[in-house]
Amino acid sequence: MRSAITASLVPQARGGPFVFWDGIADAFAQATALGFDGVEIFPPNADAVDVAAVHALITKHGLKVAAVGTGGGWLVEKLTLTHADAAIRQRAREFIRSIIEVAGALGAPAIIGSMQGRWEVTVTRERALAWLAEALADLGAHAAKQGVPLLYEPLNRYETNLFNRLGDTAAWLRAEKLNNIRLLADLFHMNIEEANSAAALREAGPLVGHVHFADSNRRAVGLGQTHVAPLIAALRAINYTGYLSAEIFPLPDATTAARQTIESFRRHTATR
């Protein structure tokens, strides 16, 4: 398994669960100094990521881009894939396609989290899920052309009412036969929704494509009450070799949160 740390380029997200906030170059430099393997980027849109400049940072620091988030489409533009307005759904899909292209150029997957949206009074859950399946089929195929998977993230009940649990989401992906879609298992969301997070990881199995490495309070692992050892054992059992990426609050400050993360990562993933 590999370590990653998050960097936000979205001013509107200030105060949210991202560690570094002073640009991609700064994030790469700090990640390198602390010994991370990669950086996960949260941009406001595709144009905010200079692919050539990021490739130069990759070469300079020997790091990778772990993933690129699409949440700026929701946070800044209020776009979702399940909105009642067809024009907004189309704009959401185009926004995500552009992020997939940037991510693919960097050898990384894109993440669909908050842009999945939710069902409302005017949109039934069945209708919303049909729109979501259609969008994921299209966007998964687009990601495949870039040579990367597309990551779909179940969120907790306060952020979506579509899918909250990993096993339910995995069963739906399989039933819909959605290709090139992998699950993002966020340990913070799972702490809220799962009865047994380790069992949920085992149930999802090879569909797990990315992990957000966060404690129960969305702080760095080791600063909450999550029992991590069974989760690492479950990830090993399903042969997971991807990133444990810290989408966490920068508390008490960014450097301390990042250092706590890499120390926890090394302690929990050390070969025994």
Backbone bond lengths (Angstrom), bond angles and torsions (degrees), N, CA, C in turn:
res aa  C-N    CA-C-N  psi(-1)  N-CA   C-N-CA  omega(-1)  CA-C   N-CA-C  phi
1 M - - - 1.456 - - 1.522 110.00 -
2 R 1.324 115.40 152.31 1.455 121.75 -175.90 1.532 110.68 -119.57
3 S 1.311 116.42 154.96 1.462 122.21 -177.01 1.520 110.80 -101.53
4 A 1.324 116.09 146.58 1.465 121.02 175.42 1.516 109.69 -147.78
5 I 1.322 114.22 158.31 1.459 122.15 -179.59 1.526 108.10 -132.65
6 T 1.325 117.55 150.61 1.456 121.04 -173.93 1.524 113.09 -94.91
7 A 1.349 114.21 149.19 1.459 121.51 176.29 1.526 108.28 -136.02
8 S 1.321 117.25 125.49 1.456 121.95 179.52 1.523 111.00 -102.57
9 L 1.338 114.70 137.44 1.463 121.90 175.02 1.534 110.60 -111.30
10 V 1.327 116.41 13.14 1.467 121.82 -172.40 1.528 110.06 -108.70
11 P 1.332 118.33 105.69 1.468 119.92 -179.65 1.528 112.79 -57.16
12 Q 1.331 116.75 -34.74 1.466 120.39 -178.53 1.526 112.78 -66.28
13 A 1.335 115.98 -15.67 1.467 120.40 -179.89 1.521 112.57 -92.09
14 R 1.331 116.43 1.25 1.466 120.31 -177.83 1.521 110.06 -52.90
15 G 1.325 115.59 131.13 1.456 121.25 -175.62 1.511 112.78 96.06
16 G 1.342 116.04 -6.98 1.456 120.81 179.89 1.520 112.31 -87.26
17 P 1.333 116.51 -178.02 1.474 121.12 -172.81 1.527 114.78 -83.96
18 F 1.323 114.96 66.13 1.454 121.42 174.37 1.522 107.35 -133.69
19 V 1.326 116.67 144.26 1.462 119.27 -169.66 1.526 112.83 -84.74
20 F 1.335 116.82 -51.59 1.463 120.09 -175.98 1.525 110.84 -105.22
21 W 1.351 115.18 142.99 1.463 120.93 -171.56 1.530 113.43 -133.00
22 D 1.312 118.29 6.81 1.459 120.71 -172.18 1.521 113.15 -111.92
23 G 1.319 116.49 33.20 1.458 120.10 175.83 1.520 112.79 100.39
24 I 1.335 114.24 160.80 1.459 119.66 -175.99 1.519 111.63 -69.11
25 A 1.338 117.60 -38.98 1.463 120.05 -179.54 1.527 110.83 -60.83
26 D 1.327 116.57 -44.44 1.463 120.81 177.94 1.525 110.75 -62.69
27 A 1.338 116.76 -42.62 1.466 120.38 -179.76 1.521 111.30 -62.18
28 F 1.328 117.22 -43.33 1.462 120.31 179.02 1.527 110.84 -63.95
29 A 1.328 116.51 -42.00 1.470 119.73 -179.19 1.527 110.84 -63.35
30 Q 1.332 116.82 -45.30 1.458 119.71 -179.33 1.528 111.47 -69.49
31 A 1.326 116.75 -38.17 1.462 120.15 178.31 1.515 110.80 -63.01
32 T 1.318 116.47 -40.46 1.465 120.95 178.12 1.523 110.86 -63.64
33 A 1.319 116.41 -45.75 1.466 120.59 -178.12 1.519 111.88 -60.72
34 L 1.328 116.83 -32.68 1.456 121.16 -177.56 1.528 113.26 -90.28
35 G 1.333 116.63 -12.68 1.455 119.71 175.90 1.516 115.82 95.41
36 F 1.332 117.95 22.12 1.463 120.61 176.34 1.522 110.87 -75.37
37 D 1.337 114.84 160.75 1.461 120.87 177.99 1.518 112.99 -94.33
38 G 1.330 117.44 -22.81 1.454 119.49 -175.70 1.513 112.76 -159.19
39 V 1.330 114.42 170.49 1.465 122.83 178.24 1.522 108.43 -127.70
40 E 1.321 116.66 132.30 1.460 122.72 174.92 1.526 107.83 -99.94
41 I 1.332 116.03 128.37 1.465 121.21 -171.58 1.531 111.01 -107.42
42 F 1.321 116.18 134.19 1.468 123.04 177.05 1.529 107.74 -117.31
43 P 1.356 117.92 95.66 1.466 120.97 -177.28 1.529 112.19 -98.03
44 P 1.327 118.17 161.38 1.464 120.37 175.83 1.523 111.74 -73.67
45 N 1.336 116.37 -26.61 1.462 122.46 178.90 1.529 107.70 -169.14
46 A 1.329 116.77 174.07 1.460 120.90 -176.25 1.527 112.12 -65.12
47 D 1.326 116.82 -34.00 1.466 119.90 -176.98 1.525 112.59 -67.09
48 A 1.321 116.98 -17.17 1.470 120.45 -178.74 1.520 112.72 -77.80
49 V 1.335 117.27 -9.32 1.462 121.33 -178.58 1.521 109.21 -107.43
50 D 1.324 116.41 113.53 1.462 122.62 176.33 1.525 107.38 -84.22
51 V 1.322 116.45 101.45 1.464 120.77 -173.67 1.527 111.79 -60.04
52 A 1.326 118.02 -43.27 1.467 121.02 -179.60 1.527 110.80 -62.44
53 A 1.333 116.10 -41.97 1.467 120.11 -179.50 1.523 110.51 -66.09
54 V 1.333 116.95 -38.92 1.463 119.58 179.30 1.529 110.36 -68.59
55 H 1.336 117.75 -38.42 1.466 119.92 175.77 1.526 110.70 -60.44
56 A 1.329 116.62 -37.70 1.465 119.78 177.65 1.522 110.71 -64.23
57 L 1.331 116.96 -38.44 1.467 120.96 177.49 1.525 110.87 -67.45
58 I 1.325 116.41 -39.53 1.464 120.61 177.64 1.524 110.04 -59.03
59 T 1.328 116.19 -45.14 1.467 121.02 179.54 1.521 111.23 -66.54
60 K 1.319 116.11 -43.56 1.472 120.59 -177.43 1.520 112.10 -64.03
61 H 1.331 116.95 -42.98 1.460 120.99 -171.52 1.522 114.30 -100.58
62 G 1.334 116.87 -13.25 1.462 118.75 -177.98 1.513 113.22 70.05
63 L 1.327 117.06 25.39 1.461 122.31 177.76 1.526 109.98 -104.91
64 K 1.324 116.07 174.10 1.451 122.34 175.88 1.526 109.15 -122.04
65 V 1.328 115.69 161.64 1.462 120.37 166.59 1.521 106.41 -87.31
66 A 1.313 116.88 119.26 1.464 121.39 -175.14 1.523 111.69 -76.47
67 A 1.330 117.39 -37.75 1.464 122.79 -179.55 1.524 107.61 -172.55
68 V 1.349 114.83 164.33 1.464 120.78 176.27 1.523 107.56 -128.70
69 G 1.322 116.82 126.27 1.454 121.46 -177.74 1.517 112.98 -82.76
70 T 1.327 115.97 154.28 1.462 121.61 176.58 1.529 112.33 -109.98
71 G 1.329 117.11 2.78 1.460 120.82 -172.27 1.512 115.35 -60.63
72 G 1.346 116.82 -18.76 1.455 119.28 175.99 1.519 112.26 -60.25
73 G 1.339 116.56 -27.51 1.453 120.10 178.06 1.514 112.55 -63.58
74 W 1.333 115.97 -33.60 1.461 120.41 175.21 1.521 111.27 -82.46
75 L 1.324 115.99 -48.89 1.456 120.25 -172.95 1.526 111.94 -64.31
76 V 1.325 116.31 -41.85 1.468 120.38 -175.43 1.526 111.81 -92.33
77 E 1.346 117.07 -40.85 1.463 120.12 -171.77 1.529 114.47 -112.69
78 K 1.335 117.72 -4.44 1.469 122.97 179.04 1.538 112.47 58.43
79 L 1.327 115.18 41.62 1.459 121.56 178.61 1.522 110.28 -97.05
80 T 1.334 117.20 136.71 1.459 120.58 172.70 1.523 109.48 -140.72
81 L 1.317 115.18 158.16 1.462 122.14 -179.61 1.521 112.69 -78.44
82 T 1.323 118.02 -9.50 1.471 121.22 -177.07 1.525 112.07 -122.26
83 H 1.306 117.01 21.04 1.464 121.34 179.11 1.526 109.99 -66.63
84 A 1.316 116.88 148.21 1.462 121.27 179.92 1.529 112.45 -63.63
85 D 1.322 117.21 -27.96 1.463 122.57 -178.64 1.533 109.63 -86.19
86 A 1.335 116.57 118.69 1.465 121.45 -177.82 1.525 111.91 -60.36
87 A 1.329 117.24 -34.28 1.468 120.09 -179.82 1.520 111.03 -66.06
88 I 1.317 116.60 -37.93 1.468 120.10 178.03 1.524 109.96 -69.83
89 R 1.319 117.46 -39.99 1.472 119.83 176.43 1.524 110.70 -59.75
90 Q 1.320 116.82 -40.00 1.458 120.02 179.68 1.523 111.39 -68.13
91 R 1.320 116.92 -42.05 1.468 120.11 177.04 1.524 110.73 -62.24
92 A 1.339 116.55 -38.08 1.464 120.34 177.87 1.525 110.24 -62.17
93 R 1.328 115.79 -43.78 1.461 119.28 -179.49 1.534 110.62 -64.46
94 E 1.316 117.22 -40.94 1.470 120.55 179.23 1.523 111.04 -65.93
95 F 1.327 116.51 -38.95 1.467 120.80 177.52 1.527 109.88 -59.97
96 I 1.320 116.66 -47.37 1.463 121.02 -178.84 1.520 111.15 -66.37
97 R 1.330 117.65 -39.13 1.467 120.55 177.94 1.530 110.50 -58.09
98 S 1.319 116.93 -40.81 1.465 119.98 -179.49 1.527 111.46 -67.79
99 I 1.327 116.89 -36.77 1.464 120.01 176.12 1.523 110.30 -67.67
100 I 1.324 117.58 -40.12 1.473 121.12 177.44 1.521 110.42 -58.07
101 E 1.315 117.23 -40.80 1.465 120.77 -179.11 1.527 111.15 -65.24
102 V 1.328 116.54 -42.59 1.471 120.26 177.25 1.525 110.30 -65.48
103 A 1.320 116.18 -46.75 1.467 120.24 179.99 1.524 110.32 -60.95
104 G 1.334 116.74 -45.27 1.453 120.37 -179.67 1.516 111.92 -60.71
105 A 1.331 116.84 -38.18 1.466 120.55 178.19 1.520 111.77 -64.22
106 L 1.333 115.45 -21.18 1.466 121.19 178.89 1.527 111.62 -101.13
107 G 1.332 116.41 6.00 1.469 120.28 179.69 1.506 113.77 71.82
108 A 1.338 117.22 27.67 1.462 121.10 -174.15 1.527 110.43 -127.59
109 P 1.336 117.13 155.02 1.464 120.55 173.74 1.523 111.28 -81.99
110 A 1.325 115.84 156.31 1.461 121.60 170.46 1.523 108.38 -96.42
111 I 1.331 115.37 154.70 1.468 122.27 -177.61 1.526 109.99 -113.15
112 I 1.322 116.98 130.21 1.466 121.54 169.40 1.524 107.61 -107.44
113 G 1.326 115.22 111.33 1.458 121.69 177.91 1.514 109.61 -121.51
114 S 1.316 116.88 -91.69 1.463 120.79 -176.14 1.521 112.75 -65.29
115 M 1.333 118.16 -23.43 1.463 119.83 -179.32 1.526 113.14 -72.70
116 Q 1.329 117.64 -6.77 1.463 118.73 173.99 1.518 111.40 -65.36
117 G 1.337 117.12 -31.11 1.455 121.18 179.41 1.518 113.25 79.81
118 R 1.339 116.70 -150.87 1.450 122.63 -176.55 1.526 108.78 -160.77
119 W 1.318 116.44 164.44 1.462 118.51 173.56 1.519 108.82 -91.39
120 E 1.326 115.01 148.25 1.464 121.39 -175.58 1.526 109.52 -129.73
121 V 1.311 116.34 -172.28 1.463 121.46 -178.56 1.527 110.96 -59.27
122 T 1.329 116.66 -39.57 1.465 120.36 -176.22 1.530 112.81 -87.52
123 V 1.338 117.33 -4.85 1.469 121.54 179.79 1.525 107.87 -133.27
124 T 1.321 117.29 116.45 1.460 120.03 179.57 1.521 110.21 -69.78
125 R 1.326 115.44 160.19 1.466 119.14 177.24 1.525 110.72 -60.84
126 E 1.318 117.08 -40.35 1.466 120.93 -179.70 1.524 111.06 -61.69
127 R 1.320 116.93 -41.90 1.465 121.05 178.73 1.521 110.53 -66.60
128 A 1.332 116.28 -43.71 1.466 120.33 179.74 1.521 111.00 -61.92
129 L 1.328 116.65 -41.98 1.459 119.36 179.98 1.527 111.90 -68.55
130 A 1.315 117.39 -32.38 1.465 120.02 175.89 1.523 110.32 -65.51
131 W 1.337 116.51 -42.92 1.468 120.13 176.70 1.525 110.76 -63.98
132 L 1.330 115.95 -41.22 1.459 119.77 -179.66 1.527 110.95 -63.87
133 A 1.316 116.92 -44.78 1.466 120.55 179.70 1.524 110.89 -61.47
134 E 1.312 116.37 -42.60 1.463 120.74 179.00 1.525 110.96 -61.75
135 A 1.345 115.87 -43.75 1.462 120.35 -179.87 1.522 111.61 -66.26
136 L 1.338 116.82 -43.81 1.464 119.71 -179.21 1.524 111.71 -65.90
137 A 1.332 117.26 -35.14 1.467 119.66 176.87 1.526 109.94 -62.14
138 D 1.327 116.14 -45.92 1.465 121.51 179.97 1.526 110.98 -65.83
139 L 1.317 116.50 -48.90 1.467 120.84 -175.29 1.525 111.49 -72.14
140 G 1.336 117.45 -33.30 1.460 120.06 175.76 1.509 111.01 -64.13
141 A 1.328 116.80 -39.86 1.464 120.69 177.24 1.526 110.49 -65.86
142 H 1.319 116.62 -38.27 1.472 120.11 178.53 1.529 110.63 -65.09
143 A 1.336 116.41 -40.61 1.469 120.09 177.18 1.526 110.83 -64.25
144 A 1.330 116.65 -38.26 1.463 120.19 179.47 1.529 110.87 -60.10
145 K 1.315 117.08 -36.14 1.467 120.68 177.56 1.526 111.74 -64.99
146 Q 1.326 115.65 -26.05 1.473 120.61 177.54 1.523 111.49 -87.79
147 G 1.330 115.99 -5.79 1.463 120.50 178.88 1.505 114.85 81.08
148 V 1.348 116.85 22.87 1.464 120.60 -179.08 1.530 108.86 -135.01
149 P 1.336 117.57 157.23 1.471 119.79 172.99 1.522 110.44 -79.84
150 L 1.314 115.87 168.85 1.454 122.67 172.12 1.518 107.25 -111.08
151 L 1.321 116.97 133.15 1.460 122.04 -177.27 1.526 110.69 -99.83
152 Y 1.335 115.97 129.81 1.458 121.86 176.09 1.530 108.32 -115.74
153 E 1.330 115.86 130.09 1.468 121.23 -172.21 1.522 112.32 -113.42
154 P 1.342 118.62 113.16 1.459 120.09 168.57 1.533 109.05 -64.59
155 L 1.315 116.77 135.53 1.456 121.66 -179.13 1.525 110.20 -113.27
156 N 1.313 116.49 167.11 1.462 118.72 179.30 1.523 111.24 -72.89
157 R 1.318 116.33 166.91 1.471 123.51 -172.82 1.513 114.17 -60.09
158 Y 1.344 117.46 -21.99 1.458 120.60 -179.10 1.528 112.18 -81.93
159 E 1.341 116.63 -11.07 1.460 120.97 -177.07 1.523 113.91 -113.28
160 T 1.329 117.65 -24.03 1.457 121.12 174.19 1.525 109.18 -155.65
161 N 1.326 115.57 156.03 1.459 120.11 173.71 1.530 110.47 -116.53
162 L 1.342 116.86 19.23 1.459 120.92 178.36 1.526 110.20 -86.03
163 F 1.338 116.23 -69.42 1.467 120.58 176.69 1.521 109.05 -133.92
164 N 1.329 115.56 131.39 1.454 121.37 179.53 1.524 113.16 -117.06
165 R 1.338 116.69 -24.25 1.469 120.20 -175.94 1.522 110.87 -113.69
166 L 1.320 114.27 144.04 1.461 121.24 -175.54 1.530 112.08 -62.17
167 G 1.335 117.25 -45.63 1.457 120.49 -177.11 1.516 112.51 -63.32
168 D 1.343 116.56 -42.78 1.462 120.87 178.44 1.529 110.50 -61.60
169 T 1.320 115.64 -40.94 1.462 120.16 -179.39 1.516 111.00 -67.22
170 A 1.325 116.54 -43.40 1.461 120.70 178.73 1.525 110.92 -60.93
171 A 1.332 116.92 -42.40 1.467 120.85 179.37 1.524 110.69 -62.69
172 W 1.330 117.03 -40.08 1.471 121.27 179.03 1.530 111.06 -66.44
173 L 1.336 117.12 -44.67 1.469 120.08 178.62 1.529 110.80 -58.92
174 R 1.330 115.52 -41.55 1.465 119.30 180.00 1.533 110.81 -67.51
175 A 1.325 116.05 -43.07 1.461 119.68 -178.88 1.526 111.65 -64.39
176 E 1.329 116.05 -36.27 1.464 120.66 -179.47 1.533 111.81 -82.50
177 K 1.337 115.99 -7.55 1.470 121.37 -179.46 1.533 111.38 53.78
178 L 1.325 114.45 46.54 1.459 120.37 -179.99 1.529 110.04 -83.71
179 N 1.303 116.02 117.51 1.463 121.49 -175.05 1.521 111.62 -87.59
180 N 1.320 114.96 148.48 1.458 123.63 174.70 1.526 113.41 64.28
181 I 1.327 117.17 20.97 1.463 121.75 174.79 1.526 107.76 -106.61
182 R 1.328 115.90 129.73 1.455 121.50 175.20 1.524 109.15 -121.26
183 L 1.306 115.66 159.43 1.453 120.86 -177.90 1.527 111.88 -92.52
184 L 1.310 115.13 139.46 1.451 120.82 169.09 1.524 106.42 -97.29
185 A 1.310 116.03 115.03 1.466 121.94 179.38 1.529 108.28 -94.85
186 D 1.314 116.10 105.15 1.460 121.57 -179.36 1.527 108.29 -96.01
187 L 1.331 116.44 115.50 1.463 120.19 -174.11 1.523 112.66 -64.31
188 F 1.336 117.74 -26.76 1.467 120.18 176.97 1.525 110.49 -68.49
189 H 1.322 117.31 -50.53 1.465 120.68 178.13 1.526 110.53 -61.48
190 M 1.321 116.39 -40.84 1.460 120.54 -179.19 1.521 111.21 -63.91
191 N 1.321 117.41 -34.47 1.465 120.61 178.55 1.528 111.03 -61.35
192 I 1.326 116.32 -30.98 1.465 120.83 178.97 1.520 111.40 -80.04
193 E 1.334 117.06 -40.96 1.457 121.10 -166.82 1.527 116.35 -101.41
194 E 1.313 117.75 -29.14 1.466 119.31 -172.88 1.526 111.99 -88.67
195 A 1.323 115.79 143.41 1.465 120.04 171.37 1.514 110.52 -75.38
196 N 1.335 115.80 -31.79 1.461 121.95 -179.65 1.521 107.34 -149.86
197 S 1.328 116.84 101.13 1.461 120.60 -173.75 1.521 112.39 -65.49
198 A 1.325 117.48 -36.19 1.461 120.08 178.95 1.528 110.33 -64.29
199 A 1.331 116.63 -42.32 1.461 120.35 178.16 1.524 110.89 -64.83
200 A 1.327 116.65 -36.50 1.464 120.48 178.77 1.525 111.04 -63.86
201 L 1.325 116.77 -40.95 1.464 120.07 177.47 1.525 110.95 -62.91
202 R 1.318 116.08 -42.09 1.467 119.83 178.68 1.531 110.59 -64.94
203 E 1.330 116.53 -37.30 1.465 120.52 -179.90 1.534 110.64 -65.64
204 A 1.311 116.85 -41.51 1.467 120.52 179.30 1.524 111.35 -71.27
205 G 1.327 116.66 -32.48 1.460 122.09 174.31 1.518 114.27 55.57
206 P 1.328 117.36 -129.53 1.469 120.68 -173.94 1.522 114.32 -68.59
207 L 1.332 118.13 -7.30 1.460 119.63 175.75 1.530 111.80 -74.36
208 V 1.331 118.29 -16.58 1.467 120.61 178.19 1.531 108.75 -69.33
209 G 1.331 115.79 118.46 1.458 120.26 -176.83 1.515 114.64 -116.76
210 H 1.318 117.80 -9.25 1.467 121.01 -177.74 1.519 106.73 -164.43
211 V 1.318 117.48 149.73 1.469 121.72 179.44 1.521 109.11 -131.29
212 H 1.323 115.74 130.70 1.457 120.30 169.57 1.526 107.67 -91.57
213 F 1.313 114.70 116.46 1.461 125.00 -171.42 1.523 108.00 -91.66
214 A 1.336 115.88 88.78 1.461 121.25 -175.60 1.518 109.75 -137.47
215 D 1.314 115.70 147.32 1.465 119.32 178.97 1.528 110.47 -82.43
216 S 1.317 116.23 179.31 1.464 122.31 -173.76 1.525 113.07 -60.99
217 N 1.332 117.65 -25.97 1.459 122.69 -178.17 1.528 112.26 -103.14
218 R 1.338 116.48 14.38 1.461 124.64 -179.19 1.527 111.66 64.75
219 R 1.319 116.20 20.23 1.459 120.08 170.89 1.523 108.57 -99.08
220 A 1.322 116.40 -179.82 1.456 120.36 -179.25 1.524 110.58 -59.26
221 V 1.323 115.70 145.15 1.463 120.37 178.79 1.524 109.37 -57.82
222 G 1.328 114.47 131.04 1.455 121.03 -175.20 1.509 112.35 106.72
223 L 1.337 116.88 -10.95 1.464 121.07 -179.60 1.531 112.02 -109.98
224 G 1.325 115.89 11.36 1.462 121.75 176.62 1.514 109.40 -133.40
225 Q 1.340 116.67 -152.83 1.454 119.55 -174.98 1.536 113.66 -114.84
226 T 1.323 118.09 12.19 1.461 120.78 179.09 1.525 110.65 -68.67
227 H 1.318 115.70 132.66 1.464 121.93 175.24 1.525 106.81 -90.02
228 V 1.321 116.90 104.12 1.458 122.00 -167.34 1.529 113.27 -82.50
229 A 1.313 118.31 -33.48 1.470 120.69 -173.41 1.529 113.70 -52.63
230 P 1.347 120.22 -45.35 1.470 119.31 178.88 1.525 112.83 -64.93
231 L 1.324 117.27 -28.81 1.460 120.95 179.34 1.524 110.66 -70.98
232 I 1.317 116.51 -42.46 1.464 120.28 176.84 1.524 109.97 -64.89
233 A 1.327 117.02 -39.99 1.467 120.85 177.60 1.525 110.42 -61.40
234 A 1.343 116.89 -40.69 1.463 120.37 178.93 1.520 111.00 -66.62
235 L 1.318 117.09 -41.11 1.464 120.17 178.15 1.527 110.92 -63.43
236 R 1.307 116.48 -39.49 1.464 119.18 176.51 1.528 110.46 -65.68
237 A 1.318 116.98 -37.60 1.467 121.11 -178.46 1.526 111.63 -64.31
238 I 1.339 116.77 -31.14 1.470 119.42 179.04 1.531 111.49 -95.57
239 N 1.352 115.35 10.22 1.472 121.73 177.17 1.531 112.40 61.68
240 Y 1.318 115.92 38.31 1.456 120.59 177.89 1.525 109.63 -75.58
241 T 1.327 116.69 127.84 1.465 121.38 -179.14 1.531 112.04 -125.21
242 G 1.336 116.28 12.26 1.458 120.46 -177.08 1.518 113.18 -84.44
243 Y 1.331 114.63 -157.70 1.460 121.09 -174.23 1.527 112.85 -87.79
244 L 1.320 114.77 146.25 1.457 123.45 161.48 1.524 104.33 -105.87
245 S 1.318 115.89 102.92 1.459 121.65 -170.43 1.520 110.76 -109.39
246 A 1.308 116.05 127.72 1.465 121.01 -173.24 1.521 111.89 -84.46
247 E 1.339 115.98 92.88 1.460 120.91 169.23 1.519 105.79 -93.75
248 I 1.329 115.34 90.15 1.463 121.96 -170.23 1.524 110.28 -140.43
249 F 1.331 114.97 164.18 1.460 119.47 173.57 1.529 109.88 -70.26
250 P 1.321 117.66 141.66 1.458 121.16 179.05 1.529 111.45 -81.04
251 L 1.332 115.04 62.78 1.471 120.68 -175.50 1.524 111.39 -117.19
252 P 1.315 118.00 140.82 1.465 127.78 -1.33 1.522 113.50 -70.85
253 D 1.332 116.51 -15.93 1.452 122.68 173.10 1.522 107.00 -158.78
254 A 1.314 116.70 167.92 1.463 120.88 -173.18 1.522 112.76 -60.66
255 T 1.305 117.13 -46.60 1.467 120.12 -176.09 1.524 111.13 -65.28
256 T 1.321 116.81 -42.61 1.467 120.11 179.55 1.524 110.68 -65.63
257 A 1.333 116.79 -41.60 1.463 120.23 178.71 1.524 110.79 -63.09
258 A 1.323 116.74 -42.04 1.467 120.59 179.62 1.522 110.76 -66.85
259 R 1.324 116.68 -41.85 1.472 119.78 179.93 1.537 110.59 -65.20
260 Q 1.318 117.06 -42.15 1.468 120.49 177.06 1.524 110.21 -60.83
261 T 1.329 117.02 -39.14 1.462 121.29 179.31 1.513 111.79 -62.90
262 I 1.324 117.93 -49.70 1.464 119.68 -175.76 1.525 110.43 -68.47
263 E 1.312 117.19 -33.55 1.468 119.61 176.28 1.522 110.66 -66.35
264 S 1.336 117.08 -42.04 1.465 120.65 177.94 1.525 110.75 -66.51
265 F 1.310 116.60 -41.01 1.466 120.81 178.55 1.534 110.07 -58.71
266 R 1.324 116.14 -48.97 1.472 119.34 -178.56 1.520 111.44 -64.63
267 R 1.309 117.09 -40.58 1.458 120.12 -178.29 1.526 111.01 -65.08
268 H 1.305 117.23 -42.57 1.459 120.97 -174.44 1.514 114.11 -83.29
269 T 1.320 117.54 -21.99 1.466 119.39 -177.89 1.532 112.69 -104.26
270 A 1.324 116.54 -1.49 1.462 119.07 179.12 1.523 110.13 -59.63
271 T 1.312 116.32 137.48 1.471 120.97 179.53 1.514 109.12 -66.07
272 R 1.327 114.66 131.71 1.476 119.23 -179.81 1.514 109.40 -114.99
